[in-house]
């Protein structure tokens, strides 16, 4: 049975940016600060390394009852028994992923416009990752999504929307007003000197 998900604050990992000595400690601190979802992203790790990292991180997320989503790699998600997988427009098509994982695994799909979002819903996505919303150094190969397009996506689909790209405490309140369900953050949390405090401040800004 698919678990109920709080999408409000999603930590997207990046070991190259993290201030903590280990990925497990970074994830632990973010959850302590209020992160409700963890997306493990490992662009440069070997498959074996990604698998071992995912196992360790899953121990932390399981201990706190926080869902673990694996970015891009369906094989890793299945191998470690993750709660879900997130795919982009250039990855395995969402419809194929849904057929492979069945109904109970969480499926997130990236979308930068309304047409992509609608197609993702039709393919069986549980939530949309909309972005990049603001300029960011962690993802340089994407076009920015305008606030106007974000509103079109929000009004055009009924499933949860999590926005990503340059998210911080300054723009969190603005984003809440658009009706999105959550924020996906990388450097603003995992790269902060105090990860727990950064997560808590972001959560307060978004929910306040």
C-alpha positions in Angstrom: 0.0 0.0 0.0 1.3 3.4 -1.0 2.3 5.6 2.0 0.9 9.1 2.6 3.5 11.7 1.8 4.2 15.1 3.2 5.8 16.9 0.4 6.5 20.2 2.2 10.3 20.1 2.5 12.2 17.7 0.3 15.9 17.5 0.7 17.8 16.7 -2.5 21.2 15.5 -1.7 24.5 16.6 -3.2 27.6 15.2 -1.5 29.8 17.8 -3.3 28.0 20.6 -1.5 27.2 19.2 1.9 28.7 20.7 5.0 28.4 17.5 7.1 31.2 14.9 7.1 28.9 12.1 5.9 25.7 11.8 3.8 24.0 10.0 6.7 24.7 12.8 9.1 23.5 15.4 6.6 20.2 13.6 6.0 19.8 13.1 9.8 20.3 16.8 10.4 17.9 17.8 7.7 15.2 15.5 9.0 15.7 16.8 12.5 15.1 20.3 11.1 11.9 19.3 9.5 12.6 17.8 6.1 9.7 15.5 5.3 11.1 13.8 2.2 14.6 12.8 1.0 15.6 12.5 -2.6 19.0 10.8 -3.0 20.8 12.2 -6.1 24.1 10.7 -7.1 25.2 11.8 -10.5 28.8 10.9 -10.2 28.8 7.7 -8.1 29.3 4.2 -9.6 26.4 1.9 -9.4 27.9 0.0 -6.5 28.7 3.2 -4.6 25.2 4.5 -5.2 23.7 1.3 -4.0 25.8 1.3 -0.8 25.0 5.0 -0.1 21.3 4.4 -0.7 21.4 1.5 1.8 23.0 3.7 4.5 20.6 6.6 3.9 17.6 4.4 3.9 18.5 3.3 7.4 18.3 6.9 8.5 15.1 7.7 6.7 13.4 4.5 7.9 14.3 5.3 11.5 12.4 8.6 11.2 9.6 7.4 9.0 10.6 9.7 6.2 10.2 8.5 2.6 13.3 7.9 0.5 13.1 8.7 -3.2 15.9 7.7 -5.6 16.7 10.1 -8.4 16.9 8.7 -11.9 18.0 5.2 -11.0 15.0 2.8 -11.0 17.4 -0.2 -10.5 18.8 1.3 -7.3 15.4 2.2 -6.0 14.2 -1.3 -6.5 17.4 -2.9 -5.1 17.3 -1.0 -1.8 13.5 -1.1 -1.4 13.2 2.7 -1.6 9.8 4.3 -1.2 9.9 5.9 -4.6 11.8 7.0 -7.7 12.0 10.4 -9.5 12.6 10.6 -13.2 13.3 13.4 -15.6 12.2 14.0 -19.1 15.3 12.4 -20.5 15.1 9.3 -18.3 13.1 6.1 -18.7 9.5 7.2 -19.6 7.3 7.6 -16.6 4.7 5.2 -18.0 7.3 2.5 -18.3 8.5 3.2 -14.8 5.0 2.9 -13.4 4.4 -0.4 -15.1 7.7 -1.7 -13.7 7.2 -0.6 -10.1 3.5 -1.2 -9.7 1.0 1.0 -8.0 2.5 1.2 -4.5 5.8 2.9 -5.2 5.9 6.7 -5.3 6.7 8.1 -8.7 7.9 11.7 -9.2 8.4 13.2 -12.6 10.1 16.5 -13.5 8.2 18.9 -15.7 9.0 22.4 -17.0 5.7 23.2 -18.6 2.0 22.3 -18.4 2.1 19.8 -21.3 4.9 17.8 -19.6 3.0 17.9 -16.3 -0.2 16.6 -17.8 1.6 13.8 -19.6 3.2 12.8 -16.3 -0.1 12.7 -14.6 -1.5 10.5 -17.4 1.5 8.2 -17.1 0.8 7.6 -13.4 3.0 10.2 -11.6 2.2 10.8 -7.9 3.8 14.3 -7.9 5.5 16.7 -10.2 8.9 18.3 -9.7 8.5 21.7 -11.3 11.6 23.7 -12.2 14.1 25.0 -12.3 12.3 28.0 -10.9 15.3 30.3 -10.1 18.8 30.2 -11.3 20.9 27.6 -9.5 24.5 26.3 -9.7 23.5 22.8 -8.9 21.6 22.2 -12.2 22.9 24.2 -15.1 21.3 22.2 -18.0 17.7 23.3 -17.5 15.5 26.2 -18.7 13.9 28.3 -16.0 10.2 27.9 -15.4 8.4 31.2 -15.1 5.9 31.9 -12.3 3.2 32.2 -15.0 4.0 28.7 -16.2 4.1 27.4 -12.6 0.6 28.8 -12.1 -0.6 27.1 -15.3 0.8 23.8 -14.0 -0.9 24.3 -10.7 -4.2 25.0 -12.2 -3.9 22.3 -14.8 -3.2 19.3 -12.7 -4.5 18.0 -9.3 -1.6 16.0 -8.0 1.0 17.5 -5.7 3.7 19.9 -7.1 7.2 20.3 -5.6 9.2 23.2 -6.9 13.0 23.1 -7.3 15.8 25.5 -8.3 17.3 28.3 -6.2 14.8 27.8 -3.3 15.6 29.7 -0.1 13.9 31.3 2.9 13.5 34.6 0.9 11.4 33.1 -1.8 9.6 30.3 0.2 6.7 32.5 1.2 6.2 33.7 -2.4 6.1 30.1 -3.5 3.5 29.1 -0.9 1.2 31.6 -2.4 1.2 29.8 -5.8 -0.4 26.8 -4.2 2.5 24.4 -4.6 2.7 21.5 -2.1 6.4 21.6 -1.3 9.9 22.8 -1.9 12.8 20.7 -3.1 16.1 22.2 -1.8 19.7 21.3 -2.4 22.4 23.9 -1.4 20.1 26.0 0.8 20.0 23.1 3.3 22.7 20.6 2.6 25.3 23.2 2.0 24.5 25.4 5.0 26.9 25.4 8.0 24.1 24.3 10.2 21.9 21.9 8.2 19.3 21.4 10.9 18.7 25.1 11.5 18.6 25.8 7.7 15.9 23.2 7.2 13.9 24.5 10.2 14.1 28.1 8.9 13.0 27.0 5.4 10.1 25.0 6.8 9.0 28.0 9.0 9.2 30.3 6.0 7.1 28.1 3.8 4.5 27.1 6.3 4.4 30.4 8.2 
